[in-house]
């Protein structure tokens, strides 16, 4: 686990006071975390980038963070997750599900897209999701609480008929961000129809040329 340079506290009290650390951004080479490690802070936001992409230690680090921050975490962004680590990572973030408002997920290396279905089905307050790849299992599991969705999915992998079904269910959608151009999307079967439908619903749909 990376060193967080936590200041030592000298106290005669048995109860450890928490450090006023709410937001943490890490770009580190992760090491195994001890199962007994407990951190003296409750995070609201974590942005984690593992510089050694193929390390298997993301899950153990996230489990350590969850011991103190499962109820306080609102924003979680995870980058550079190796394909073999997704199952363990999806399980390690389950404690955050009931209170999380935003999830950013680098999942282009995800070989089995069902790994994060249980997490999404466990969320109750998730308002925005950013994902590099929008597979059908994830699309079908998007929570009703969602207000914003962003994806880097390639145009050739988008299935408009399935997007239409999902968007009809997500009554509270307000914002969409797609990495393709509007022209490319409208060139897909039913693409123009779906864009017009979302415009009728006054959903802000941003395409690549809008970034």
Rosetta blueprint (number, residue, H / E / L):
1 X L
2 X L
3 X L
4 X L
5 X L
6 X L
7 X L
8 X L
9 X L
10 X L
11 X L
12 X L
13 X L
14 X L
15 X L
16 X L
17 X L
18 X L
19 X L
20 X L
21 X L
22 X L
23 X E
24 X E
25 X E
26 X E
27 X E
28 X E
29 X L
30 X L
31 X L
32 X L
33 X L
34 X L
35 X L
36 X L
37 X L
38 X L
39 X L
40 X L
41 X L
42 X L
43 X L
44 X L
45 X E
46 X E
47 X E
48 X E
49 X E
50 X E
51 X L
52 X L
53 X L
54 X L
55 X L
56 X L
57 X L
58 X H
59 X H
60 X H
61 X H
62 X H
63 X H
64 X H
65 X H
66 X H
67 X H
68 X H
69 X H
70 X L
71 X L
72 X L
73 X L
74 X L
75 X E
76 X E
77 X E
78 X E
79 X E
80 X L
81 X L
82 X L
83 X H
84 X H
85 X H
86 X H
87 X H
88 X H
89 X H
90 X H
91 X H
92 X H
93 X L
94 X H
95 X H
96 X H
97 X L
98 X L
99 X L
100 X L
101 X L
102 X E
103 X E
104 X E
105 X E
106 X L
107 X L
108 X L
109 X L
110 X L
111 X L
112 X L
113 X H
114 X H
115 X H
116 X H
117 X H
118 X H
119 X H
120 X H
121 X H
122 X H
123 X L
124 X L
125 X L
126 X L
127 X L
128 X E
129 X E
130 X E
131 X E
132 X L
133 X L
134 X L
135 X L
136 X H
137 X H
138 X H
139 X H
140 X H
141 X L
142 X L
143 X L
144 X L
145 X L
146 X L
147 X L
148 X E
149 X E
150 X E
151 X E
152 X L
153 X L
154 X L
155 X H
156 X H
157 X H
158 X L
159 X L
160 X H
161 X H
162 X H
163 X H
164 X H
165 X H
166 X H
167 X H
168 X H
169 X H
170 X L
171 X L
172 X L
173 X L
174 X L
175 X E
176 X E
177 X E
178 X E
179 X L
180 X L
181 X L
182 X H
183 X H
184 X H
185 X H
186 X H
187 X L
188 X L
189 X L
190 X L
191 X H
192 X H
193 X H
194 X H
195 X H
196 X H
197 X H
198 X H
199 X H
200 X H
201 X L
202 X L
203 X L
204 X E
205 X E
206 X E
207 X L
208 X H
209 X H
210 X H
211 X L
